[in-house]
Every structure is written in C-alpha cells, then in structure tokens.
Amino acid sequence: LLDSLLQEMTVTGELQAVVMAGGKGSRMTDLTSGKSKCLLPVGNLPLVWYPLHMLQSNGFTEAIVLVPDYAKNEVSKIQERYNLSIKLDIVGIPGQEELGTADSLRLVSEKLTGTDIVIVSGDLMVEGGMRGMVDMHRMNNAAFTAMLAKPMFDLKNVVVPGAKSTKYKKERDLIGLAGDQLCLFTAEADVEEEVKISNKVLRTMGRVTVHSDMQDAHLYIMKKWVCDYIIYDKNISTIKGELLPILIKKQFSQLKPKTDNPNGYDFKRSILDFVPERITMPVTAKTGGGRQTYSCYAYQAGTCLRVNTVPSYWEANKRARAVCQARGNQVHPQAKVGERAQLTDCMVGMNCNVSDKTSLTGVCLGTGSRVEEKVRLSNCVVMENVVIESGSNIEDSIICDNCTVSGKSCVKMSILGRGQNTVEGAEIVSQLVLDRDRMMEV
C-alpha cells in the first residue's frame, strides 16, 4: 500500500489533467454523423475510456474532461459502467462549433490550479506510461514537454472499409530536436521548399536533427504560466498549430527587464511577459554557451495511435480484437449467446443476443445488438442496437448504431452509417451507405 501511495504522489504531485474530448470528428464524419467521437466504440469501450484509463494507471485520481454538451450525460456514465475510479469533472462545450484545443482550455481556466497542466487528447491510445515523461519535465524544469511516438501503422498498408475512391491523406510533422530539446515543430504541409532554422537556435544548441518519422501524440505537460498566456491571448486557437511555434521560437529570446508601471498596471504583450524571472535557464555546455529563457522538451515513447480518421479507427479495433486472440472471447454477463453459436476472438456487449447456428470471428458486437440464426460475421465492428437478420453474411465492415441488415444480405468491405436498413437479399460491396437516397460506390 505504501509503495502504491508513493508511486501516486511521485507521478501526479501538482500535475492536473485535462482530457480534450470535445472534437466533432471532422475527419471521420462517416462514423460521427450520429454519434459523438469520444463515444465511438473501440473494442466495445468508448474511445475516451482509453486516455482516462491511461491517466488512472499513472496515478491520477481526478481529471477535467471536455466533451460536446450533448455527450455529457453518456460520458458521465463511463466511470461507473466501466469501473474507473478516477474522478471526472465533465465540462460540456456548448453549440455545434468545433473549438480548438486552446479555445477549449479557456473554458476551464478557472479550474486550472496545478503548477503543471497535463493535456491529453481524447482520442489517444498509447502504449506504456507517463512516468518517464513526467520525470523529464521535472528534471529539466521544462516549460513544455510533448510526447512523440512512432506511428502504430502505415496508411499505405491498411485496407479500409468503404468506397474505394476515398483517399486518406497521410499527415506528417517535421520536428527538430537537439538531444531531447524541441527546436522546431511544424507540419510538413506548411513547408514550401526548405526547413529553416535560425542562426540563433544553431548558435545556442549547436546541432539540430529534423525528424519526419515521429508522431505528435497530443499528450503535453505545460507550466501553469503557459496556460495563463493561452488564456490571455485569444488569437491562439490551437496548442499544436499556433501555440507551439511561438513557444519553441521564443525560448531562445532574451527577457527584457521589467519596469514598474507608474499606474500600477501589469501590462503583458507577449509570451515572454508571462515567464517567471526565476526560471531563466543558466548558461551551460549543453546549450553551446547560449542562454535560454525557458526550455521545451520532447519525450520519445514507444508507439501510439490517434483515433481521428476512419483508417486509424479501423486499426484501433483491429488491435482490440488482437487482445481477444490472446485472452479468448469476452462476453458481457448480461449478454445471451446460444449454445450452438460459434464465437472466435469476439467481444460481445451488454444486452446482446446471439442466436444458435451463427458464426462470429473477430467481431466487436455493441450493446443491445441482435444476431439471428444462420448469420456469419467476420472481422467486423458492429455498434449499438444493430439487428442482423437471418441468413446474412458480413465481412470486413463497420455497421453503425441502429442499423438493420435484412435477411440474406451480403455486406463486404463497407460502412453502413447510423440507422441504415438494407433491403432483403442486398449485396453491398466496398460501399459507403450514409442515407436512404445516397450511396457512394465504385
């Protein structure tokens, strides 16, 4: 017990966690048009469960969670339904507008009391813990530390359900590191011809290596004064795209002496005005003899997955099914499975009903779904309250909430959007079916 208490104190301390799960899923609208992104099922667990469980596993006892206002009620049930002990302060983002991460942080500005703030994306699945990252942040007295990781999959090698004509663009970042210190962070798409690193940075750091094979995990630790700057400068909308370039560039600038204002006002115009004078970094051999105002670091983890596109969602569920291969079928106690049903490497959710004479292989079957007799399912994600009628065959597909697959239908490599009903005997191959009068196919 003492060891566990010490571990909790060591990892969390004055750290305060904020989970950013308010995104609308704009890059995966085929799946999120009728369901909040943070509630999309991955291995029959809501997507936001993964960062929450990661925080809990690393000793956090509470977290602020930002979600769309309409998802607050469902998210509030996650703690009890999935046996999480971490206390959740759930904050709804009003309206339909999709706020940037910095905009969202302003909504909870009055709740931010920690000396360091941990920002976690609500779609992050990461292997390993945060201890190494926290230790790096503290030992270097860093203003900002970002987690970098190798991507879990190569988009070129993934075959995704849906229309063959759909093209998924690979996005890469260019990240400049001097050892573990961040000196450059930009999207490859924003670079016109060449990457430029200023002479000031090179004089200070000596040598900078630019990486194009590292993925930003969207897991950050930042000092409270950095959050104060975000709250102040409302022109900053996103942490990665707008804050980071400023923060990384200004770490090599000199602080100007602060002068007393005769009117007693504390004027702050740039991020340097928010830097506590006592944290100015000393001259060291590591910085090539230059002086830094503060420092930004990158912690390189193993692998991670950001579930923010259809390919990454498909890959995430593929990995969840791999857990079943190791542990066997996972059937909820309140699910009914016929004695003559054949299940291999499957997850069956609460209140599901799987009839006899069925064959399910590598299937995630969501809450309240019903599979009738003589149905074959293989390598599928079936969401909530889906009915699959007798004689149907579904392979390599995603079936969204409240769909009905009518009798003797054949669905392969396709996505059925929320609430779709197929006609009896339908053959749907490599299609994206979003509504009754529109069907995308090749």
DRENDO-1510 file (C-alpha; in Angstrom, 1 decimal, always signed):
<recs>
REC; n; res; u; v; w
REC; 1; LEU; +0.0; +0.0; +0.0 .
REC; 2; LEU; +2.8; +2.4; +0.9 .
REC; 3; ASP; +4.5; +1.7; -2.5 .
REC; 4; SER; +1.3; +2.5; -4.4 .
REC; 5; LEU; +0.8; +5.7; -2.4 .
REC; 6; LEU; +4.4; +6.8; -3.1 .
REC; 7; GLN; +4.0; +6.0; -6.8 .
REC; 8; GLU; +0.8; +8.1; -7.0 .
REC; 9; MET; +2.5; +11.0; -5.3 .
REC; 10; THR; +5.6; +10.8; -7.4 .
REC; 11; VAL; +3.7; +10.7; -10.7 .
REC; 12; THR; +1.0; +13.2; -10.1 .
REC; 13; GLY; +2.2; +15.7; -7.4 .
REC; 14; GLU; +1.0; +19.1; -8.6 .
REC; 15; LEU; +0.0; +17.8; -12.0 .
REC; 16; GLN; -3.5; +18.5; -13.1 .
REC; 17; ALA; -5.0; +16.5; -16.0 .
REC; 18; VAL; -7.3; +17.9; -18.7 .
REC; 19; VAL; -8.7; +15.5; -21.4 .
REC; 20; MET; -9.7; +17.2; -24.7 .
REC; 21; ALA; -12.6; +15.0; -25.9 .
REC; 22; GLY; -14.8; +17.8; -27.4 .
REC; 23; GLY; -13.9; +17.2; -31.1 .
REC; 24; LYS; -16.7; +16.5; -33.5 .
REC; 25; GLY; -14.6; +14.0; -35.6 .
REC; 26; SER; -14.5; +16.2; -38.7 .
REC; 27; ARG; -12.1; +13.8; -40.4 .
REC; 28; MET; -14.3; +10.7; -39.8 .
REC; 29; THR; -17.8; +12.1; -40.3 .
REC; 30; ASP; -18.9; +8.7; -41.9 .
REC; 31; LEU; -18.8; +7.4; -38.3 .
REC; 32; THR; -19.6; +10.5; -36.2 .
REC; 33; SER; -22.6; +12.0; -38.1 .
REC; 34; GLY; -24.8; +10.4; -35.5 .
REC; 35; LYS; -22.5; +9.7; -32.6 .
REC; 36; SER; -20.0; +11.7; -30.6 .
REC; 37; LYS; -16.5; +10.9; -31.5 .
REC; 38; CYS; -15.5; +10.4; -27.8 .
REC; 39; LEU; -18.2; +7.7; -27.5 .
REC; 40; LEU; -17.2; +5.7; -30.7 .
REC; 41; PRO; -16.6; +2.1; -29.6 .
REC; 42; VAL; -13.1; +0.7; -29.7 .
REC; 43; GLY; -13.1; -2.9; -28.5 .
REC; 44; ASN; -16.5; -2.3; -27.0 .
REC; 45; LEU; -15.2; +0.5; -24.9 .
REC; 46; PRO; -15.9; +4.2; -25.6 .
REC; 47; LEU; -12.9; +5.9; -27.2 .
REC; 48; VAL; -12.5; +8.4; -24.3 .
REC; 49; TRP; -12.0; +5.5; -21.9 .
REC; 50; TYR; -8.5; +4.9; -23.2 .
REC; 51; PRO; -6.9; +8.2; -22.1 .
REC; 52; LEU; -8.9; +8.2; -18.9 .
REC; 53; HIS; -7.6; +4.7; -18.1 .
REC; 54; MET; -4.1; +5.7; -19.0 .
REC; 55; LEU; -4.3; +8.6; -16.5 .
REC; 56; GLN; -5.7; +6.4; -13.8 .
REC; 57; SER; -3.0; +3.8; -14.4 .
REC; 58; ASN; -0.4; +6.6; -13.9 .
REC; 59; GLY; -1.7; +7.6; -10.5 .
REC; 60; PHE; -4.1; +10.4; -11.4 .
REC; 61; THR; -7.2; +10.4; -9.1 .
REC; 62; GLU; -9.1; +13.1; -11.0 .
REC; 63; ALA; -9.3; +14.8; -14.4 .
REC; 64; ILE; -11.2; +17.6; -16.1 .
REC; 65; VAL; -12.9; +16.2; -19.3 .
REC; 66; LEU; -14.1; +18.4; -22.1 .
REC; 67; VAL; -16.8; +16.9; -24.3 .
REC; 68; PRO; -19.6; +18.1; -26.6 .
REC; 69; ASP; -22.5; +19.3; -24.5 .
REC; 70; TYR; -24.8; +16.7; -25.9 .
REC; 71; ALA; -22.5; +13.9; -24.9 .
REC; 72; LYS; -22.2; +14.9; -21.2 .
REC; 73; ASN; -24.8; +12.6; -19.9 .
REC; 74; GLU; -23.4; +9.5; -21.6 .
REC; 75; VAL; -19.8; +10.4; -20.6 .
REC; 76; SER; -20.9; +10.8; -17.0 .
REC; 77; LYS; -21.9; +7.1; -17.0 .
REC; 78; ILE; -18.5; +5.8; -18.1 .
REC; 79; GLN; -16.9; +5.9; -14.7 .
REC; 80; GLU; -19.4; +3.5; -13.1 .
REC; 81; ARG; -20.2; +1.4; -16.2 .
REC; 82; TYR; -16.5; +0.6; -17.0 .
REC; 83; ASN; -15.2; +0.5; -13.4 .
REC; 84; LEU; -13.0; +3.6; -13.5 .
REC; 85; SER; -12.0; +5.0; -10.1 .
REC; 86; ILE; -10.7; +8.4; -11.4 .
REC; 87; LYS; -13.0; +11.3; -10.5 .
REC; 88; LEU; -14.3; +13.1; -13.6 .
REC; 89; ASP; -15.2; +16.8; -13.8 .
REC; 90; ILE; -17.1; +16.8; -17.0 .
REC; 91; VAL; -17.4; +20.1; -18.8 .
REC; 92; GLY; -19.7; +20.5; -21.9 .
REC; 93; ILE; -18.7; +22.5; -24.9 .
REC; 94; PRO; -21.9; +24.3; -26.0 .
REC; 95; GLY; -23.1; +24.7; -29.5 .
REC; 96; GLN; -22.1; +23.0; -32.7 .
REC; 97; GLU; -18.9; +25.0; -33.2 .
REC; 98; GLU; -15.7; +22.9; -33.0 .
REC; 99; LEU; -13.3; +24.7; -30.7 .
REC; 100; GLY; -9.5; +24.4; -31.0 .
REC; 101; THR; -7.6; +22.9; -28.0 .
REC; 102; ALA; -6.5; +26.4; -26.8 .
REC; 103; ASP; -10.1; +27.7; -27.1 .
REC; 104; SER; -11.3; +24.7; -25.1 .
REC; 105; LEU; -8.7; +25.3; -22.4 .
REC; 106; ARG; -10.1; +28.8; -21.8 .
REC; 107; LEU; -13.5; +27.3; -20.9 .
REC; 108; VAL; -11.9; +25.7; -17.8 .
REC; 109; SER; -9.4; +28.4; -17.0 .
REC; 110; GLU; -10.9; +28.9; -13.5 .
REC; 111; LYS; -10.5; +25.2; -12.7 .
REC; 112; LEU; -6.7; +25.2; -13.5 .
REC; 113; THR; -4.9; +25.3; -10.2 .
REC; 114; GLY; -2.0; +22.9; -10.6 .
REC; 115; THR; +1.6; +24.1; -11.1 .
REC; 116; ASP; +1.8; +21.9; -14.2 .
REC; 117; ILE; -1.1; +21.0; -16.5 .
REC; 118; VAL; -1.3; +17.7; -18.5 .
REC; 119; ILE; -3.3; +18.0; -21.7 .
REC; 120; VAL; -4.4; +14.7; -23.2 .
REC; 121; SER; -6.2; +14.2; -26.5 .
REC; 122; GLY; -9.5; +12.3; -26.0 .
REC; 123; ASP; -8.6; +10.0; -29.0 .
REC; 124; LEU; -5.2; +8.9; -27.8 .
REC; 125; MET; -4.3; +5.2; -27.4 .
REC; 126; VAL; -0.7; +4.9; -26.2 .
REC; 127; GLU; +1.4; +2.0; -25.0 .
REC; 128; GLY; +3.4; +2.5; -21.8 .
REC; 129; GLY; +3.1; +5.0; -19.0 .
REC; 130; MET; +3.9; +8.6; -18.4 .
REC; 131; ARG; +6.5; +8.3; -15.7 .
REC; 132; GLY; +9.4; +8.9; -18.0 .
REC; 133; MET; +7.8; +12.0; -19.5 .
REC; 134; VAL; +6.9; +13.4; -16.1 .
REC; 135; ASP; +10.5; +12.8; -14.9 .
REC; 136; MET; +12.0; +14.6; -17.9 .
REC; 137; HIS; +9.6; +17.5; -17.5 .
REC; 138; ARG; +10.5; +18.0; -13.8 .
REC; 139; MET; +14.3; +17.3; -14.1 .
REC; 140; ASN; +14.7; +19.9; -16.8 .
REC; 141; ASN; +12.2; +22.4; -15.2 .
REC; 142; ALA; +10.7; +22.5; -18.7 .
REC; 143; ALA; +8.0; +25.0; -19.7 .
REC; 144; PHE; +6.5; +22.5; -22.1 .
REC; 145; THR; +7.0; +18.8; -22.8 .
REC; 146; ALA; +5.4; +16.9; -25.7 .
REC; 147; MET; +5.2; +13.1; -26.1 .
REC; 148; LEU; +6.4; +11.9; -29.5 .
REC; 149; ALA; +6.0; +8.3; -30.7 .
REC; 150; LYS; +6.3; +6.1; -33.7 .
REC; 151; PRO; +3.0; +5.6; -35.6 .
REC; 152; MET; +1.3; +2.3; -35.0 .
REC; 153; PHE; +0.6; +1.6; -38.6 .
REC; 154; ASP; +1.5; +2.7; -42.1 .
REC; 155; LEU; -1.5; +4.1; -44.0 .
REC; 156; LYS; -0.2; +2.6; -47.3 .
REC; 157; ASN; -0.6; -0.9; -45.8 .
REC; 158; VAL; -4.1; -0.5; -44.5 .
REC; 159; VAL; -7.2; -1.7; -46.4 .
REC; 160; VAL; -10.2; +0.3; -45.0 .
REC; 161; PRO; -13.9; -0.4; -45.4 .
REC; 162; GLY; -15.9; +2.0; -47.6 .
REC; 163; ALA; -15.8; +3.3; -51.1 .
REC; 164; LYS; -12.5; +2.5; -52.9 .
REC; 165; SER; -12.5; +6.1; -54.3 .
REC; 166; THR; -12.0; +7.5; -50.8 .
REC; 167; LYS; -8.4; +8.8; -50.4 .
REC; 168; TYR; -6.9; +9.2; -47.0 .
REC; 169; LYS; -4.0; +11.7; -46.8 .
REC; 170; LYS; -1.0; +11.0; -44.7 .
REC; 171; GLU; -0.1; +13.9; -42.5 .
REC; 172; ARG; +3.5; +14.3; -41.2 .
REC; 173; ASP; +5.2; +16.7; -38.8 .
REC; 174; LEU; +8.8; +18.0; -39.1 .
REC; 175; ILE; +10.3; +18.0; -35.6 .
REC; 176; GLY; +13.7; +19.5; -34.8 .
REC; 177; LEU; +15.5; +18.1; -31.8 .
REC; 178; ALA; +18.8; +18.9; -30.1 .
REC; 179; GLY; +19.0; +15.9; -27.9 .
REC; 180; ASP; +15.6; +15.9; -26.2 .
REC; 181; GLN; +15.0; +19.6; -26.6 .
REC; 182; LEU; +12.4; +20.9; -29.1 .
REC; 183; CYS; +13.8; +23.4; -31.5 .
REC; 184; LEU; +11.4; +23.1; -34.4 .
REC; 185; PHE; +7.8; +21.9; -34.7 .
REC; 186; THR; +5.9; +22.4; -38.0 .
REC; 187; ALA; +3.5; +20.5; -40.3 .
REC; 188; GLU; +5.1; +19.2; -43.5 .
REC; 189; ALA; +2.3; +20.8; -45.4 .
REC; 190; ASP; +3.2; +24.2; -44.1 .
REC; 191; VAL; +6.8; +24.0; -45.5 .
REC; 192; GLU; +7.1; +25.4; -49.0 .
REC; 193; GLU; +10.6; +24.4; -50.1 .
REC; 194; GLU; +13.0; +24.0; -47.3 .
REC; 195; VAL; +13.1; +23.9; -43.5 .
REC; 196; LYS; +14.8; +27.0; -42.0 .
REC; 197; ILE; +16.4; +27.0; -38.6 .
REC; 198; SER; +17.6; +30.4; -37.3 .
REC; 199; ASN; +21.3; +31.1; -36.6 .
REC; 200; LYS; +20.3; +32.0; -33.1 .
REC; 201; VAL; +19.0; +28.5; -32.5 .
REC; 202; LEU; +22.1; +26.9; -34.1 .
REC; 203; ARG; +24.4; +29.1; -32.0 .
REC; 204; THR; +22.6; +28.1; -28.8 .
REC; 205; MET; +22.1; +24.4; -29.5 .
REC; 206; GLY; +25.0; +23.5; -31.8 .
REC; 207; ARG; +23.3; +20.8; -33.8 .
REC; 208; VAL; +19.6; +20.2; -34.6 .
REC; 209; THR; +18.3; +17.0; -36.2 .
REC; 210; VAL; +15.0; +17.2; -38.1 .
REC; 211; HIS; +12.7; +14.1; -37.8 .
REC; 212; SER; +9.8; +13.3; -40.2 .
REC; 213; ASP; +9.0; +9.8; -38.7 .
REC; 214; MET; +7.8; +10.9; -35.3 .
REC; 215; GLN; +4.1; +11.4; -34.5 .
REC; 216; ASP; +2.8; +14.0; -32.1 .
REC; 217; ALA; +0.8; +12.1; -29.5 .
REC; 218; HIS; -1.1; +15.2; -28.4 .
REC; 219; LEU; -0.1; +14.5; -24.9 .
REC; 220; TYR; +1.5; +17.6; -23.3 .
REC; 221; ILE; +2.7; +18.8; -20.0 .
REC; 222; MET; +3.0; +22.6; -19.6 .
REC; 223; LYS; +3.7; +25.0; -16.8 .
REC; 224; LYS; +0.7; +27.0; -15.5 .
REC; 225; TRP; +2.2; +30.2; -16.8 .
REC; 226; VAL; +2.0; +28.8; -20.3 .
REC; 227; CYS; -1.7; +28.2; -19.7 .
REC; 228; ASP; -2.0; +31.8; -18.4 .
REC; 229; TYR; -0.6; +33.0; -21.7 .
REC; 230; ILE; -3.1; +30.9; -23.7 .
REC; 231; ILE; -6.0; +32.3; -21.7 .
REC; 232; TYR; -4.7; +35.8; -22.2 .
REC; 233; ASP; -4.0; +35.7; -26.0 .
REC; 234; LYS; -7.3; +34.8; -27.6 .
REC; 235; ASN; -5.7; +34.8; -31.0 .
REC; 236; ILE; -4.2; +31.4; -30.1 .
REC; 237; SER; -6.8; +28.8; -31.0 .
REC; 238; THR; -4.8; +25.6; -31.1 .
REC; 239; ILE; -2.0; +24.3; -29.0 .
REC; 240; LYS; -0.1; +22.4; -31.7 .
REC; 241; GLY; -0.6; +24.6; -34.7 .
REC; 242; GLU; -0.4; +28.1; -33.1 .
REC; 243; LEU; +1.0; +27.9; -29.5 .
REC; 244; LEU; +3.9; +25.5; -30.1 .
REC; 245; PRO; +5.6; +27.5; -32.9 .
REC; 246; ILE; +5.6; +30.6; -30.7 .
REC; 247; LEU; +6.6; +28.8; -27.6 .
REC; 248; ILE; +9.5; +27.0; -29.3 .
REC; 249; LYS; +10.8; +30.1; -31.0 .
REC; 250; LYS; +10.7; +32.4; -28.0 .
REC; 251; GLN; +12.6; +30.0; -25.8 .
REC; 252; PHE; +15.8; +31.4; -27.5 .
REC; 253; SER; +14.8; +35.1; -26.9 .
REC; 254; GLN; +16.1; +37.3; -24.1 .
REC; 255; LEU; +13.9; +38.5; -21.3 .
REC; 256; LYS; +13.6; +42.3; -21.1 .
REC; 257; PRO; +13.9; +43.8; -17.7 .
REC; 258; LYS; +10.5; +44.5; -16.2 .
REC; 259; THR; +9.9; +48.1; -15.3 .
REC; 260; ASP; +7.5; +49.4; -12.8 .
REC; 261; ASN; +4.4; +50.9; -14.3 .
REC; 262; PRO; +3.5; +54.3; -12.7 .
REC; 263; ASN; -0.2; +53.5; -12.9 .
REC; 264; GLY; +0.2; +50.1; -11.2 .
REC; 265; TYR; -1.0; +48.1; -14.2 .
REC; 266; ASP; +0.8; +44.8; -15.2 .
REC; 267; PHE; +0.9; +45.0; -19.0 .
REC; 268; LYS; +1.6; +41.8; -20.8 .
REC; 269; ARG; +2.0; +41.7; -24.5 .
REC; 270; SER; +3.9; +38.6; -25.5 .
REC; 271; ILE; +4.6; +35.1; -24.0 .
REC; 272; LEU; +7.9; +36.4; -22.6 .
REC; 273; ASP; +5.9; +38.7; -20.3 .
REC; 274; PHE; +4.4; +35.6; -18.6 .
REC; 275; VAL; +7.8; +33.9; -17.9 .
REC; 276; PRO; +8.6; +33.9; -14.1 .
REC; 277; GLU; +12.1; +35.6; -13.9 .
REC; 278; ARG; +13.4; +32.9; -11.5 .
REC; 279; ILE; +13.2; +30.1; -14.1 .
REC; 280; THR; +15.6; +31.7; -16.6 .
REC; 281; MET; +17.8; +28.9; -17.8 .
REC; 282; PRO; +21.6; +29.1; -16.9 .
REC; 283; VAL; +24.4; +29.1; -19.4 .
REC; 284; THR; +25.6; +25.5; -19.8 .
REC; 285; ALA; +27.8; +23.5; -22.1 .
REC; 286; LYS; +24.6; +21.7; -23.3 .
REC; 287; THR; +23.3; +24.9; -24.8 .
REC; 288; GLY; +26.5; +25.7; -26.5 .
REC; 289; GLY; +27.2; +28.7; -24.3 .
REC; 290; GLY; +24.0; +30.4; -25.1 .
REC; 291; ARG; +21.3; +31.4; -22.6 .
REC; 292; GLN; +17.7; +30.3; -22.8 .
REC; 293; THR; +14.7; +32.0; -21.2 .
REC; 294; TYR; +12.9; +28.6; -20.7 .
REC; 295; SER; +13.0; +25.2; -22.4 .
REC; 296; CYS; +10.7; +22.9; -24.4 .
REC; 297; TYR; +11.3; +19.2; -24.5 .
REC; 298; ALA; +10.1; +16.1; -26.3 .
REC; 299; TYR; +9.7; +12.7; -24.7 .
REC; 300; GLN; +10.0; +9.8; -27.1 .
REC; 301; ALA; +7.7; +7.0; -26.2 .
REC; 302; GLY; +7.1; +3.6; -27.9 .
REC; 303; THR; +4.1; +3.7; -30.2 .
REC; 304; CYS; +0.8; +5.5; -30.1 .
REC; 305; LEU; -2.4; +5.8; -32.1 .
REC; 306; ARG; -4.5; +8.9; -32.6 .
REC; 307; VAL; -8.0; +7.7; -33.5 .
REC; 308; ASN; -9.1; +10.6; -35.6 .
REC; 309; THR; -9.7; +9.1; -39.1 .
REC; 310; VAL; -11.5; +6.1; -40.4 .
REC; 311; PRO; -8.2; +4.1; -41.1 .
REC; 312; SER; -7.0; +4.8; -37.5 .
REC; 313; TYR; -10.4; +3.7; -36.1 .
REC; 314; TRP; -10.3; +0.5; -38.1 .
REC; 315; GLU; -6.7; -0.1; -36.9 .
REC; 316; ALA; -7.7; +0.6; -33.3 .
REC; 317; ASN; -10.4; -2.1; -33.4 .
REC; 318; LYS; -8.1; -4.5; -35.1 .
REC; 319; ARG; -5.7; -4.1; -32.1 .
REC; 320; ALA; -8.6; -4.6; -29.7 .
REC; 321; ARG; -9.5; -7.8; -31.4 .
REC; 322; ALA; -5.9; -9.0; -31.1 .
REC; 323; VAL; -6.5; -8.8; -27.3 .
REC; 324; CYS; -9.3; -11.4; -27.7 .
REC; 325; GLN; -6.9; -13.7; -29.6 .
REC; 326; ALA; -4.7; -13.7; -26.5 .
REC; 327; ARG; -7.4; -13.8; -23.9 .
REC; 328; GLY; -10.3; -15.5; -25.6 .
REC; 329; ASN; -13.9; -14.4; -26.2 .
REC; 330; GLN; -15.1; -11.6; -23.9 .
REC; 331; VAL; -18.8; -11.9; -23.4 .
REC; 332; HIS; -20.7; -9.5; -21.1 .
REC; 333; PRO; -22.6; -11.3; -18.2 .
REC; 334; GLN; -25.8; -9.7; -19.4 .
REC; 335; ALA; -25.5; -10.9; -23.0 .
REC; 336; LYS; -27.2; -14.1; -24.3 .
REC; 337; VAL; -25.3; -16.4; -26.6 .
REC; 338; GLY; -26.8; -19.5; -28.0 .
REC; 339; GLU; -25.2; -22.8; -27.0 .
REC; 340; ARG; -24.7; -23.7; -30.7 .
REC; 341; ALA; -23.3; -20.3; -31.7 .
REC; 342; GLN; -19.6; -20.4; -32.7 .
REC; 343; LEU; -17.6; -17.4; -31.4 .
REC; 344; THR; -13.9; -16.9; -32.1 .
REC; 345; ASP; -11.9; -13.9; -30.8 .
REC; 346; CYS; -15.1; -11.8; -30.2 .
REC; 347; MET; -16.3; -9.1; -27.8 .
REC; 348; VAL; -20.0; -9.3; -27.1 .
REC; 349; GLY; -21.5; -6.3; -25.3 .
REC; 350; MET; -24.3; -5.9; -22.7 .
REC; 351; ASN; -27.8; -7.0; -23.6 .
REC; 352; CYS; -26.7; -8.6; -26.9 .
REC; 353; ASN; -28.5; -11.6; -28.2 .
REC; 354; VAL; -26.6; -14.1; -30.4 .
REC; 355; SER; -28.8; -16.9; -31.8 .
REC; 356; ASP; -27.8; -20.5; -32.4 .
REC; 357; LYS; -26.4; -21.6; -35.8 .
REC; 358; THR; -24.3; -18.4; -36.1 .
REC; 359; SER; -20.6; -18.0; -36.7 .
REC; 360; LEU; -18.8; -14.9; -35.4 .
REC; 361; THR; -15.0; -14.4; -35.9 .
REC; 362; GLY; -13.1; -11.3; -34.9 .
REC; 363; VAL; -16.2; -9.3; -34.1 .
REC; 364; CYS; -16.9; -6.4; -31.7 .
REC; 365; LEU; -20.6; -6.6; -31.1 .
REC; 366; GLY; -22.0; -3.5; -29.4 .
REC; 367; THR; -24.6; -3.1; -26.6 .
REC; 368; GLY; -28.2; -4.2; -27.4 .
REC; 369; SER; -27.4; -5.8; -30.8 .
REC; 370; ARG; -29.1; -8.9; -32.1 .
REC; 371; VAL; -27.7; -11.6; -34.4 .
REC; 372; GLU; -30.3; -14.0; -35.7 .
REC; 373; GLU; -29.8; -17.6; -36.9 .
REC; 374; LYS; -27.6; -18.6; -39.8 .
REC; 375; VAL; -25.6; -15.4; -39.8 .
REC; 376; ARG; -21.9; -15.2; -40.5 .
REC; 377; LEU; -19.8; -12.3; -39.2 .
REC; 378; SER; -16.1; -11.9; -39.8 .
REC; 379; ASN; -13.7; -9.1; -38.9 .
REC; 380; CYS; -16.4; -6.5; -38.2 .
REC; 381; VAL; -17.2; -3.6; -35.9 .
REC; 382; VAL; -20.9; -3.7; -35.0 .
REC; 383; MET; -22.0; -0.7; -32.9 .
REC; 384; GLU; -25.1; -0.4; -30.7 .
REC; 385; ASN; -28.7; -1.7; -31.2 .
REC; 386; VAL; -28.0; -3.3; -34.6 .
REC; 387; VAL; -30.2; -6.1; -35.9 .
REC; 388; ILE; -28.7; -8.6; -38.3 .
REC; 389; GLU; -31.4; -10.8; -39.7 .
REC; 390; SER; -31.2; -14.5; -40.6 .
REC; 391; GLY; -29.0; -15.7; -43.4 .
REC; 392; SER; -26.9; -12.6; -43.7 .
REC; 393; ASN; -23.1; -12.6; -44.3 .
REC; 394; ILE; -21.0; -9.6; -43.2 .
REC; 395; GLU; -17.2; -9.4; -43.7 .
REC; 396; ASP; -14.6; -6.6; -43.0 .
REC; 397; SER; -17.2; -3.9; -42.4 .
REC; 398; ILE; -18.4; -1.3; -39.9 .
REC; 399; ILE; -22.1; -1.3; -39.0 .
REC; 400; CYS; -23.1; +1.9; -37.1 .
REC; 401; ASP; -25.8; +2.4; -34.5 .
REC; 402; ASN; -29.4; +1.3; -35.1 .
REC; 403; CYS; -28.9; -0.3; -38.4 .
REC; 404; THR; -30.9; -3.3; -39.6 .
REC; 405; VAL; -29.3; -5.7; -42.0 .
REC; 406; SER; -32.2; -7.5; -43.6 .
REC; 407; GLY; -32.3; -11.2; -44.2 .
REC; 408; LYS; -29.9; -12.9; -46.6 .
REC; 409; SER; -27.9; -9.7; -47.2 .
REC; 410; CYS; -24.3; -9.7; -48.1 .
REC; 411; VAL; -22.1; -6.9; -46.9 .
REC; 412; LYS; -18.4; -6.8; -47.6 .
REC; 413; MET; -15.7; -4.1; -47.0 .
REC; 414; SER; -18.4; -1.5; -46.4 .
REC; 415; ILE; -19.6; +1.1; -43.9 .
REC; 416; LEU; -23.3; +1.4; -43.1 .
REC; 417; GLY; -24.0; +4.7; -41.5 .
REC; 418; ARG; -26.3; +5.3; -38.5 .
REC; 419; GLY; -29.8; +4.0; -38.9 .
REC; 420; GLN; -29.5; +2.3; -42.3 .
REC; 421; ASN; -31.8; -0.5; -43.3 .
REC; 422; THR; -30.8; -2.8; -46.2 .
REC; 423; VAL; -33.3; -4.5; -48.4 .
REC; 424; GLU; -33.7; -8.3; -48.2 .
REC; 425; GLY; -31.0; -10.0; -50.2 .
REC; 426; ALA; -29.0; -6.9; -50.7 .
REC; 427; GLU; -25.4; -7.1; -51.9 .
REC; 428; ILE; -23.2; -4.3; -50.7 .
REC; 429; VAL; -19.5; -4.4; -51.6 .
REC; 430; SER; -17.0; -1.6; -51.0 .
REC; 431; GLN; -19.7; +1.0; -50.4 .
REC; 432; LEU; -20.3; +3.8; -48.0 .
REC; 433; VAL; -24.0; +4.0; -47.2 .
REC; 434; LEU; -24.9; +7.1; -45.4 .
REC; 435; ASP; -28.7; +7.6; -46.1 .
REC; 436; ARG; -31.5; +6.0; -48.0 .
REC; 437; ASP; -31.2; +8.1; -51.1 .
REC; 438; ARG; -27.4; +8.4; -51.4 .
REC; 439; MET; -24.9; +5.6; -51.9 .
REC; 440; MET; -21.2; +6.1; -52.7 .
REC; 441; GLU; -19.7; +3.2; -54.5 .
REC; 442; VAL; -17.1; +2.2; -57.1 .
</recs>
